[in-house]
Amino acid sequence: MTARVRLAALLALLPVSLAVLVGCGDDDEPSAQDPNDNPSQSGKPTKEQSPTEQPTQSASDSGSPATVAVPIYFVGDTPQGPRLFREFRQVEADNPLDEAVALMTAGDAADPDYGTLYPDGSFASVSFSEGAGAIVVQVKDDAWSMRADGMSKQEAKLAVQQLVYTVQGVQGERLPVLVQKENDPVPLFGVSTDGGLKAAPPNNVLAFVNVTQPEQDSQPGATFVASGVANSFEATVPWEVRDESGAKVLEGFATAEGWGDHLYPWESEVDASGLAPGTYTFVAMTDDPSDGEGGGPTEDTKTFTLS
């Protein structure tokens, strides 16, 4: 298959634009779970866990508060422009929605390549309302009702989806997200929230590859299983290990569980036992059928250490 034919096949599966990011119909929504299927949890994850299950809680022997692993969506650069990358973090279990959204708005990501579209500040509260059957986000004031200086319409819509994907992921359900000041709906960055916000299709807002393991600044051992989610041509997810100079010292590929309509899980065993102790970068990427003509592959990187 020629590069041009492969490119045409890939483009046929991708959205034409990012124009529709809010309020998509039920037919376009992914199933009622966190969009990336069955990821392993961060914070020293030990097993695969469905996002629809209650996350595992833990408490230290020192009596510190119990914590729970939750997905938080941050913003990073891709060939398609800014997109959402997921990072699992441990937060206090008494109010994981509030804790996760506080990290999200602050841009407090473990991966330095990730950030946030939210200006300084935070929401007043984030909670699940059983009566409303929705996740309720209370604003402190009208500061975020309109777009911030320098924020484009597309960035505003992506910021809204950053919130929606995070709170739905933490709650484990595709519930409507209500943004309110007291009991009244208010716009968020100029985007109407009347009737509740819904998640946009994953292909419109998520980066096409995301690494869950190894975690940023971890010590995974000489042989480890790399994993994540991706939507890559023919389900092929190439990966590399690069040294501190950026030189490629290992390479391989994983085969994801699918491709085309959303992101699918992938994993691959990495044997780094032949490498000298030091700091390295694991890079997962999408397959590039255009040979560079389409902006190049999407990448996600994680720095790790071999002792």
N, C-alpha and C positions, 0 to 999 in steps of 0.2 A: 504494500500500500504506500503510495507516495505521501510526502509530507503535506502537500496541498489537500489531498483527499482526506487524510487523517485530520487536518485542521477543520475542514468542512464538517466532518462527522462530529467533532467536538463542539464546534460552535452551534450546531443544531440543538445541542442539549443545554446550552447555557442561556441565561436570560439576556434579552436585548439591552436592557438598561437596569438601573437601580431605581427607576421612577416610582414603583409601587412598593413601598416599604411598610405601610401601615394599613390595618383594616382589611387584610386579605380574606377571601371567602373560605368556608370550611373545606371546599374541594382542594384548595391550595395548601392547606395546613398539614404539617407533619403530624404523626400520631401523638397521642397524649403522653409525651415523655420529653425529656431533654433531647434536643434535636440530634446530638451525636450519640449514636446507639451504644449502650452498654460500656461506657468507658470505665477504666480503673480509676480509683479515687486517689487524690493527691494527699499530702501529709503522711508520707510513708505508707502508700496503699499496699494492701496485701492480697486483694482478690477483686475479680470483676463484680460489679454491682449495677443493677438496673437503676436508672434515675427515678423510676416510679416507686422504688422501694424507699423506706425510711433510711437515711444515711446512718452509718455506724457512729455511735457516740463513744467518746473515750474520756477518761479522767485520770490525772496522774495521782500517784500515791501521796504527793505532797498536799493534796486537798485543793488544788487549783480547779477552776470551773471545768465542767465537761465541755468537750468540743465536738464539732461535727464537720465533715468535709462537704463543701458546697461548690458548685460551679459558678464562676464569676466571669463575665464577658468583658474583655478589654478591646481596645482598638489598635490595629497595627497596619503597616503598609503592605500592599500586595500589587501585582500588575494590574488588577482591576480597580485600584484605588483603595481608600481606607476600608477595612473589613473587620469583623469581629473574630477574636481569638479567645478560646476558653482556657481558663486556668482554675484548677481545683485548689481550694485553700481551706485551712482549718479555722473555724470561727466558733465563738461561744455558742453553746447549743440552746440557750434560753431564748434567744431571738435571732435565729440565723438570717432571716430576711433583712432586718435592720443592719446586722453586722456585714453581710455581703454587699449590700448597696452602699454602705459607708466606704468600703474598700473600692468599689466600682467608681463612685463619684470622685474619690480622691486620686484615682489612677494609681493606687498602691499595688502594683503588680510585682510579682517576684521576677518576672522576665523583663529586663530593661528595654526590650524591643516593643513592649506593650505600653499603652497609655489610655487616656480617657478623653471623651469629647465634652465632659462636663466642666464648666468654670468652677472657681472656688465656691465652696458651700456644700450643703447637704440637705436632704429631705428632713421634714419634721419627724416622720415615722413611716414605717412600712409594715403591713400586717395582713394576715389572711382574715377575711370576713366570711364566716360560714353563712350568715344570713343573706349576704349579697352574692355568695358563690363567686367571689372575686378577690383579687389581691388589691388592697387599697394603699395608695401612696399619697401621703399628706405633704403638701408643700408648706414651707414656713411663711412665704410671702409671694409676691408677684415677680420676683427677680428673674425666674426662669420661664416666665410665660411667653416671652418673645425671644427670638434668636439673639445670642450674644454678638458683640461687635466682631466682625470677621468670620462668623459662622455662616456657611452656605446652607441653602435649603437641603441639599443632600446630606450634609453633616448633621443637620438638625434631625432629619428622619433617621439617620443611623444612630444618633444619640438616643432617640426614643426606643429603637430596637435594642440598644445596649441594655437599657433598663428592662424591657419586656423579656428578653432572653434570660437575663440574670434572675429575675424574680420567679419566672416560670420554672427555670431550672432548679432553683432552690426549693420551690414548693413541690416540684415533681409533677405538675399538671399544667395543661394548656388553658389556664383560667384567664378570663378577661382581667385587664389591669386598669384600675380606676385611678386617675390622678385628680386629686381634689384639694380644695382649700375649704376646710370644714366639711360641709355636705354638698358643695357645688363643684362640678367638673371644671377644670381650668386647662387651658392649652399648655403644652410643654414645648418650648422653643418654637412657638407659632404653629405647632401641629395640634389639631383638634383632638381632644380625648373623649368627646361626647360618645356615650355608648360603650366605652371601654376600648382599650388597645389590644390588638392581636399580634401574634408573631408573624412576621413576613416569611415567605419561603426561604429555606436555608441557602439556596443557591444565590439569592439576592443580597444576602448580608454577611454570610460567614466566609472566612478565608477557606480556600479549598483544601488546605492541609493544616493539621494541628497536632503537635506532639504532646502527649500526656506523660510518657516515660522516655528517656530519663527526665527527671525534674531539673529545673534550673539550679545550678550550683550544688548538685548532688554528687555522691560517690557511689555509683551503681555497682561497682565491682568490675573485675576484668572481663567477665562474661555476663551480659544482661539482656533482657528482653525489652526492646524499644516498642512503643505502641502509641496509638493515637487514632485520629479519624481523618478521612480524606474523601474528596471527590476528584479522582484522577483518571485520565484517559485509560480505558480498558482495565481499570482497577489497579494499575501499576503505580507503586509509590517508591521511587528511587530514594536511597539515603546515602549519606557520606559521613565519615568522621574526619574532621580537619584539625590540624595541630594549631599552635598559637600563631604561626606565620600565615595561616590560611591554606596551607597545602593539604591536599587530600591524602589521607593515610589509610583509609579503609572505605570500601563502598559495597553496596548490595541493593536489594530491593525487597519490598513487601508486596503482597497481593491483598488488597482490601476485599471486604465481603461483597462489594458491589460498587457501582458507579452510575452517574447520570442524574438521578433525581434528587439526591441529597448526599450528605457525608456518611461514609461507612467505616466501621472499625478496621484497623490493620495492626499487625504486629510482626516483628522480625527479631530473631536472635542475633546479637552482635558479639562477636568474639574479639575483644580488644586485648587479649592476653599477650600478644606479641608486641604491644606498644610500651614504650618507656613510661615511667611515672611522670605525671604532669597534668596540665589543663588542656582539655580538648573541647571541640564543639560538635555535637550531633546535629545533622541537618537532614530533615525530611522534606521532600518536594513533590510536586505534581509532575507527571510525565508531560513533556512538551512536544506534542505532535507537529507544531509549527516550526520546529528547529530555530526558535528565537523570533519568528516573524510576529507572534501574537503577544509580545511583551515579556516572554520568558516564563519560566515556571513560578508558581507560588512556593515559598519556602517558609519553614518554621525552624528555629534553631534553639538548642539548649546547651549551655556550657556545663561540663562535668569534669570531675577530677579522678584520675587514677593514682592510687598510692602504691 
